[in-house]
């Protein structure tokens, strides 16, 4: 059995929205939780302030508890250390990205989008379908996955109902068999938690933030805040490629069905190549 921890970035006024899920096998969960707590304790010692939770935006921009700590070079090392930490534990990730100006034009007129309900739900449901597509080839129950999201009060009831009773038109995304239950690799209904207490939600936050920032810079929506920022972000994207589920679970280039087309249509071009 597996757990997948999700967080998103860009659901405000940003041009792109990104959601990332960190997939963890239950056999490695205890070690991961312990290690992450130790990492936070290390960060606390470095800056001389208590770090209970890593908010990526504050951390990366030197705001909040990171303000006036003169740790810019240390923050860069910490980011790379976290990504290396993720690689060494062999956790996989999944993600979805949306160009919001295009998506918002269709949200009120496309019947399938209206059934899904919102930008957040669109990205989250895309993740569930991607995980189902990948994990259903696992032996017996090894692919069964519990979905855990950061608290999203406005979305919880609607999305839980969507997972509990998936629309039949989404069956084609993962080539549902005749006698197969819908989303049979997704355990029960999704769970929602406080990221302060669920550390892997913080890792998902970090990855979603950097993927979104990368998209903004390469598409000229945001300028680099320092010389070499794009190079740094491209390095992050290369690491994301090594950690991600196969591209065919997210954005198919051939043999697409109506459902996969819907989840490809609003993705930024750069994200389809990862």
Buried (B, 14 or more C-beta within 10 A) or exposed (E): EBBBBBBBBBBEEBBBBBBBBBBBBEEBBEEBBEBBEEBBEEBBEBBEEEBEBBBBEBBBEBEEBBEEBEBEEBBBEBBBEBBEBBEEBEBBBBBBBBBBEEBEEBBEEBEBBEEBBBBBBBBBBBBBBBBBBBBBEEEEEBBBBBBBBBEBEEBBEEBBEBBEEBEEBBBEBBEBEEEEEBBBBBBEBBBBBEBEEBBBBBBBBBBBBBBBBBBBBBBEEBEEEEEEBBEBBEBBBEBBEEBBBEEBBBBBEEEBBEBBEBBBBBBBEBBBEB
